Amino acid sequence: MILAKLAYKSLLNRRASVLLTLFTIAISVMLLLSIERVRIDAKSSFSNTISGTDLIVGARTGDIQLLLSSVFRIGHTNNGVSWKSYEYITSQRGVKWSIPISLGDSHKGQAVLGTTLDYFSHYRFAKKQNLTFNKGHPFAAINEVVLGSEVANKLGYKLNDSIVISHGMGNTSFHHHDDNPFKIVGILNPTGTPVDKTLHIPLAAIDLIHGGSSPVHAEHAEHAEHAEHAEHEKHNDLTGHPKQITAFLMGFNSPLYTLQIRRNINQYKQEALLGIMPTVTLKELWEMLAIVEKILLLFSAVVVLISLLGMLTTLLANLSQRRRELAILRSVGARPWHLFTLISIESLLTTLLGCLAGSVLYYLAIFSAGGYLQSHAGISVNITILSYYELGLIGVIMAAGFIIGLIPATRAYFYSLSDGMSIKA
C-alpha cells in the first residue's frame, strides 16, 4: 500500500509528462475500440443493406451477380423476368408481399428504379427500418419521381422540379426521354444504402418512356367516380402490365415457404430463374471482402503498438531524470525490488487511467458520429456496454502496458547500492 501511494504521489509530481503519456494511451484505446466497433457493425450493416426480404428473384445468373445488380445497382443482368412468371410466382401460397423492380435507365449517372407503391411499404434496410420521407410523399401519378437523399443533395434538386430520364446505366446514356419529364414529389431520408443514390418512378412509367402506351385509359375516369374503385385503378395505373422486369423481392409468412418456393423457382421450367436469400449471399460477398477486416485489424494493432512504444520512451526518459530521486529512496533504505515494484506500479496506473479515459472518449466518439455513419456510410453503430471481446482488448492493453513497464523497472532494479546512480556492469 505504501508503494502504491508513493507511486500515485510520484505520478502527480510528474503530471505533465504523465498526462501526455496518458493522453496517448487514451487516444489509442479510443481508436482501437472505435475501429473494432465500426468493423463489427459495418459487417452487420453490410449484411443488413437489405433487411426483411426473404428472396430476391431474377434471371438465372450467379447469386452475387443478381445481388449486386438488384440491390447495389452494380452491373446488370442479361435477361429479365417475364411479368407472367412474376404474377404466377407471387400468387403462390405463403407469399406475404412482393416488390417488382425494373432497372436499365439513369439520370446524370444515378440509377433509376421502376417499382410500385409496395416498395415504400415493405422495403427494409439496416435492422428492418422503414423508408421515410424527408420531404414530400410517394409517387401518385405516372409522371412523378421520388429521389434518394444523395441524389437530391448532389444534384441540388427540390420538390416540384422536373427531370428527364435517360436510357442506359451509369454515366453512359444512349437516349434522353425528353418527351416524358418527371416531377419530383418526394425526397427520402438518408439510409446509407444504394437507395440514397436511386431515383424511384412508377413501374408503368418504364414502359411509357420506352415507347409503350400509357396505362391511363379513358374508361378509368368513369370508374374514378366510385371511391372504392379509385384506389384499385390508381394501383393499376402505376403498375401497368410490363412485359418484363429486372427482378423482384419477396417476403413470406413463414421460413418454410421461403425454402419451398425458392426450390420451385430454381426448378421453374417456363424460364430460367434464380432465387437467392439476400442475407446468405451478403455474407458470402463480405467473406470475399475479408481483406477489409484484416486491414482494419492491422491498423488497430499498429495504433496500440505505437502508443505503448511512446509510453516506453517516456518512462525511460523520465527514469534518467529521476536518478536523484531513486538515489534518495535507496539512501533511506529502499531495496532494489522496491524500486522495481514502484516503477511497475506507476506504469500499470498510467495504463489503467489511459484505458479508462480512452473508454470515455470511445463512447463520446460513437455517440457523436453514430448518426453520420448511419446516414453517410450505412453503418448502424450500437451504443452498448463494452462486450467481453472489447473488455478482453482492454485487458490485452493493460497486460502489454505492464510488460512495457518492466523494462524501465528492471533498469531501476540494477542501480548500484553505493550511490543509486550508476548501473552495474
C-alpha positions in Angstrom: 0.0 0.0 0.0 2.9 2.4 0.8 4.4 1.7 -2.6 1.1 2.3 -4.3 0.6 5.6 -2.5 4.2 6.6 -3.3 3.6 5.7 -7.0 0.5 7.9 -7.0 2.4 10.8 -5.5 5.2 10.3 -8.0 2.8 10.4 -10.9 1.3 13.7 -9.5 4.7 15.2 -9.2 5.4 14.4 -12.9 1.9 15.2 -14.1 2.8 17.0 -17.2 4.7 14.1 -18.8 2.3 11.6 -17.2 -0.7 13.4 -18.7 0.9 13.3 -22.1 1.5 9.6 -21.9 -2.0 9.0 -20.5 -3.5 11.0 -23.4 -1.6 8.9 -25.9 -2.8 5.7 -24.4 -6.4 7.1 -24.2 -6.4 8.0 -27.9 -5.1 4.6 -28.9 -7.7 2.9 -26.8 -10.4 5.1 -28.2 -9.2 4.3 -31.8 -8.9 0.6 -31.1 -12.4 0.3 -29.6 -13.9 2.6 -32.3 -12.3 0.7 -35.1 -13.4 -2.6 -33.7 -17.0 -1.4 -33.2 -17.1 0.1 -36.7 -15.6 -3.1 -38.1 -18.2 -5.3 -36.3 -21.1 -3.1 -37.0 -20.0 -2.5 -40.6 -20.2 -6.2 -41.2 -23.6 -6.4 -39.6 -24.9 -3.3 -41.5 -23.5 -4.7 -44.8 -25.4 -7.9 -44.1 -28.5 -5.7 -43.5 -28.2 -3.5 -46.6 -31.5 -5.0 -47.4 -33.4 -6.3 -44.4 -36.6 -8.3 -44.0 -36.5 -9.6 -47.6 -36.6 -13.3 -47.8 -35.9 -13.9 -51.5 -34.7 -11.9 -54.5 -35.7 -13.4 -57.8 -34.2 -12.7 -61.2 -32.9 -14.2 -64.4 -30.6 -17.2 -63.8 -27.0 -15.8 -63.4 -24.8 -16.0 -60.3 -26.0 -15.4 -56.7 -23.6 -12.5 -56.2 -24.2 -11.0 -59.7 -28.0 -11.0 -59.0 -27.5 -9.4 -55.6 -25.1 -6.7 -57.0 -27.4 -5.7 -59.8 -30.7 -5.7 -57.9 -29.6 -4.3 -54.5 -26.3 -2.4 -55.2 -27.2 -1.3 -58.8 -23.8 -2.6 -59.9 -23.6 -4.3 -63.2 -26.6 -5.6 -65.0 -28.3 -8.9 -65.9 -28.6 -10.0 -69.5 -32.1 -11.2 -69.1 -35.1 -10.3 -67.1 -38.2 -11.9 -65.6 -41.4 -12.0 -67.6 -44.4 -10.4 -66.0 -46.4 -13.6 -66.4 -43.8 -15.5 -64.3 -43.8 -12.7 -61.7 -47.6 -12.9 -61.3 -47.6 -16.7 -61.2 -44.8 -16.9 -58.5 -46.2 -14.1 -56.3 -49.6 -15.7 -56.4 -48.3 -18.8 -54.6 -49.5 -19.7 -51.1 -47.4 -18.2 -48.3 -46.3 -15.1 -50.2 -46.8 -12.1 -47.9 -45.7 -9.3 -50.2 -43.7 -8.7 -53.4 -41.9 -5.7 -55.0 -41.2 -5.8 -58.7 -38.2 -3.7 -59.8 -37.1 -2.6 -63.2 -33.6 -1.2 -63.9 -31.8 0.0 -67.0 -32.3 3.8 -67.0 -30.4 6.5 -65.3 -30.3 10.3 -64.6 -26.9 12.0 -64.6 -25.1 8.8 -63.6 -27.7 7.9 -60.9 -29.7 4.7 -61.2 -33.4 4.9 -62.0 -35.6 2.2 -60.5 -39.2 1.4 -61.6 -41.3 -0.1 -58.9 -44.7 0.0 -57.2 -46.0 1.7 -54.1 -45.3 -1.6 -52.2 -41.6 -0.6 -52.4 -42.2 2.2 -49.8 -44.3 -0.1 -47.6 -42.2 -3.2 -47.5 -38.6 -2.3 -48.3 -36.4 -2.5 -45.2 -32.8 -1.7 -44.5 -30.4 -2.0 -41.5 -32.4 -3.6 -38.7 -35.7 -3.7 -40.5 -36.0 0.1 -40.7 -38.7 1.6 -43.0 -38.0 4.1 -45.7 -39.1 7.5 -44.5 -39.6 10.8 -46.3 -37.6 13.9 -45.6 -39.9 15.9 -47.9 -43.0 15.1 -49.9 -44.7 11.7 -50.4 -44.6 8.6 -52.6 -45.4 9.0 -56.3 -49.1 9.1 -57.0 -49.1 9.6 -60.8 -47.2 8.0 -63.6 -45.0 11.1 -64.2 -43.8 11.5 -60.6 -40.5 10.6 -59.1 -39.1 10.1 -55.6 -35.4 10.8 -55.1 -32.9 9.2 -52.7 -31.3 11.7 -50.3 -27.9 11.6 -52.0 -29.4 12.3 -55.4 -31.2 15.3 -54.1 -28.2 16.7 -52.3 -25.6 16.0 -55.0 -27.7 17.5 -57.9 -29.4 20.2 -55.8 -33.0 19.1 -56.6 -36.0 20.2 -54.6 -39.7 19.3 -54.7 -41.7 20.1 -57.9 -38.5 20.3 -60.0 -38.7 18.5 -63.4 -36.1 16.0 -64.5 -35.6 13.9 -67.6 -34.7 10.2 -67.5 -32.0 8.7 -69.8 -31.8 5.2 -71.2 -28.6 3.4 -70.1 -26.9 2.8 -66.8 -24.3 4.9 -65.0 -22.7 7.7 -66.9 -23.3 6.1 -70.3 -26.7 7.3 -71.5 -27.8 6.4 -75.1 -31.0 8.4 -75.3 -32.8 11.1 -73.2 -36.5 10.7 -72.8 -37.2 14.4 -73.2 -40.8 13.9 -74.1 -41.6 12.3 -70.7 -40.3 14.6 -67.9 -40.9 13.6 -64.3 -41.9 15.9 -61.4 -40.2 15.4 -58.1 -42.8 14.7 -55.4 -40.7 13.1 -52.6 -37.2 13.0 -51.2 -36.3 10.1 -48.9 -34.3 10.4 -45.6 -30.7 9.1 -45.7 -30.3 5.3 -45.3 -26.6 4.8 -46.1 -27.6 2.2 -48.7 -27.9 2.3 -52.5 -31.4 3.7 -52.1 -29.8 7.1 -51.4 -28.4 7.1 -55.0 -31.5 6.0 -56.7 -34.5 7.7 -58.4 -37.8 5.8 -58.0 -40.5 6.1 -60.6 -43.7 4.0 -61.2 -43.2 0.7 -62.9 -45.7 1.7 -65.6 -43.6 4.7 -66.4 -40.8 2.4 -67.6 -42.9 1.1 -70.4 -44.2 4.6 -71.2 -40.8 6.2 -71.6 -39.7 3.3 -73.8 -42.4 3.8 -76.3 -45.3 1.9 -74.7 -48.7 3.3 -74.3 -49.8 5.0 -71.1 -51.8 2.6 -68.9 -54.1 5.5 -68.1 -57.2 4.7 -70.1 -60.2 6.9 -70.7 -62.6 4.5 -69.0 -60.7 4.9 -65.8 -62.1 8.4 -65.4 -65.6 6.9 -65.4 -64.6 4.4 -62.7 -62.9 7.1 -60.6 -66.4 8.4 -59.6 -66.6 5.3 -57.3 -64.4 5.7 -54.3 -64.0 2.0 -53.7 -62.7 1.5 -57.2 -60.4 4.6 -57.5 -57.7 3.1 -55.3 -57.6 -0.1 -57.3 -57.4 1.8 -60.6 -54.6 4.0 -59.2 -52.6 1.0 -58.3 -53.1 -0.4 -61.8 -52.1 2.9 -63.4 -48.8 3.0 -61.5 -48.0 -0.7 -62.2 -49.3 -1.3 -65.7 -48.6 -4.6 -67.4 -45.0 -4.6 -68.4 -43.7 -7.5 -70.5 -40.6 -7.9 -68.4 -39.0 -6.7 -65.1 -35.4 -6.9 -63.9 -36.1 -8.8 -60.7 -38.5 -8.8 -57.7 -38.2 -9.0 -53.9 -40.4 -11.3 -51.8 -41.4 -11.7 -48.2 -43.2 -14.8 -46.8 -45.4 -15.7 -43.9 -43.0 -18.4 -42.8 -39.4 -19.5 -43.5 -40.8 -22.8 -44.6 -42.5 -21.1 -47.6 -39.2 -19.4 -48.3 -37.3 -22.6 -48.8 -40.1 -24.3 -50.7 -40.8 -21.5 -53.2 -37.0 -20.9 -53.6 -36.6 -24.5 -54.7 -39.6 -24.2 -57.1 -38.2 -21.1 -58.6 -34.8 -22.6 -59.2 -36.6 -25.6 -60.9 -39.1 -23.3 -62.8 -39.5 -24.7 -66.3 -41.1 -21.8 -68.0 -38.0 -19.7 -67.9 -34.5 -19.8 -66.3 -34.9 -18.0 -63.0 -32.8 -17.8 -59.8 -34.0 -17.2 -56.3 -31.4 -16.1 -53.7 -31.6 -15.4 -50.0 -30.0 -12.0 -49.6 -28.8 -12.4 -46.0 -26.8 -15.6 -47.0 -25.5 -14.0 -50.2 -24.4 -10.8 -48.4 -22.4 -12.9 -46.0 -20.7 -14.7 -48.9 -19.9 -11.3 -50.5 -18.5 -10.0 -47.2 -16.2 -13.0 -47.0 -14.8 -12.1 -50.4 -14.1 -8.7 -49.0 -12.4 -10.1 -45.8 -9.3 -8.1 -46.7 -11.1 -5.0 -45.4 -11.4 -6.6 -42.0 -7.8 -7.6 -42.0 -6.6 -4.1 -42.8 -8.8 -2.6 -40.0 -7.4 -5.2 -37.6 -3.8 -4.4 -38.7 -4.5 -0.7 -38.3 -5.8 -1.2 -34.8 -2.8 -3.2 -33.7 -0.4 -0.6 -35.1 -2.1 2.2 -33.3 -1.8 0.4 -29.9 1.8 -0.6 -30.6 2.8 3.0 -31.3 1.1 4.2 -28.1 2.8 1.6 -26.0 6.2 2.4 -27.5 5.5 6.0 -26.8 4.9 5.2 -23.2 8.1 3.1 -23.0 10.1 6.1 -24.5 8.5 8.4 -21.9 9.2 6.1 -19.0 12.9 5.6 -20.0 13.4 9.3 -20.5 11.8 10.0 -17.1 13.9 7.3 -15.5 17.1 9.2 -16.5 15.7 12.4 -15.0 14.7 10.6 -11.7 18.1 9.2 -10.9 18.5 11.6 -8.0 15.0 10.7 -6.7 15.8 7.0 -6.8 19.2 7.6 -5.1 17.4 9.2 -2.3 15.0 6.3 -1.9 17.9 3.9 -1.9 19.7 6.1 0.8 16.7 5.8 3.1 16.6 2.0 2.9 14.6 1.2 -0.3 15.7 -2.2 -1.7 16.1 -2.9 -5.4 12.8 -4.7 -5.6 11.1 -1.7 -4.0 12.3 0.4 -7.0 11.3 -2.3 -9.4 7.8 -2.5 -7.9 7.4 1.3 -7.7 8.2 1.7 -11.4 5.9 -1.2 -12.3 3.0 0.2 -10.4 3.5 3.6 -12.0 3.3 2.1 -15.5 0.3 0.0 -14.5 -1.5 3.0 -13.1 -0.8 5.1 -16.2 -2.1 2.3 -18.5 -5.2 1.8 -16.3 -6.0 5.6 -16.3 -5.3 5.7 -20.0 -7.7 2.8 -20.7 -10.5 4.4 -18.6 -10.1 7.8 -20.3 -10.0 6.0 -23.7 -13.2 4.2 -22.9 -14.9 7.5 -22.1 -13.6 9.1 -25.3 -14.8 6.0 -27.2 -18.4 6.5 -26.0 -18.3 10.2 -26.8 -16.9 9.5 -30.3 -19.5 6.7 -31.1 -22.4 8.9 -29.7 -21.3 11.9 -31.8 -20.5 10.0 -35.0 -23.3 7.4 -34.9 -25.8 9.5 -36.9 -23.2 10.5 -39.5 -22.1 6.9 -40.0 -25.7 5.7 -40.5 -26.6 8.4 -43.0 -23.4 8.6 -45.0 -21.8 5.1 -44.7 -24.8 2.9 -43.9 -23.2 1.7 -40.7 -25.7 1.3 -37.9 -23.5 1.7 -34.7 -24.7 0.1 -31.5 -24.1 2.1 -28.3 -23.9 -0.6 -25.7 -21.8 -1.5 -22.7 -18.4 -3.0 -23.5 -18.6 -6.6 -24.7 -16.4 -9.4 -23.3 -14.4 -9.1 -26.5 -13.9 -5.4 -26.0 -13.0 -5.9 -22.4 -10.6 -8.5 -23.5 -8.9 -6.0 -25.8 -8.5 -3.6 -22.9 -7.1 -6.4 -20.8 -4.5 -7.1 -23.5 -3.5 -3.4 -23.5 -3.3 -3.5 -19.7 -1.0 -6.6 -19.9 1.1 -5.0 -22.6 1.4 -1.8 -20.6 2.6 -3.8 -17.6 5.1 -5.7 -19.6 6.4 -2.5 -21.2 6.8 -1.0 -17.7 9.0 -3.9 -16.7 11.8 -2.6 -18.9 12.4 0.7 -17.0 11.6 -1.1 -13.7 14.4 -3.6 -14.5 16.8 -0.7 -15.2 15.9 0.8 -11.8 16.5 -2.5 -10.1 20.1 -2.7 -11.2 21.1 0.7 -9.9 24.1 0.1 -7.6 23.7 0.0 -3.8 26.5 2.5 -3.3 25.0 5.6 -4.9 21.9 4.5 -6.7 23.1 6.4 -9.7 25.2 4.1 -11.9 24.2 0.7 -13.4 26.2 -2.3 -12.6 28.4 -3.6 -15.3 
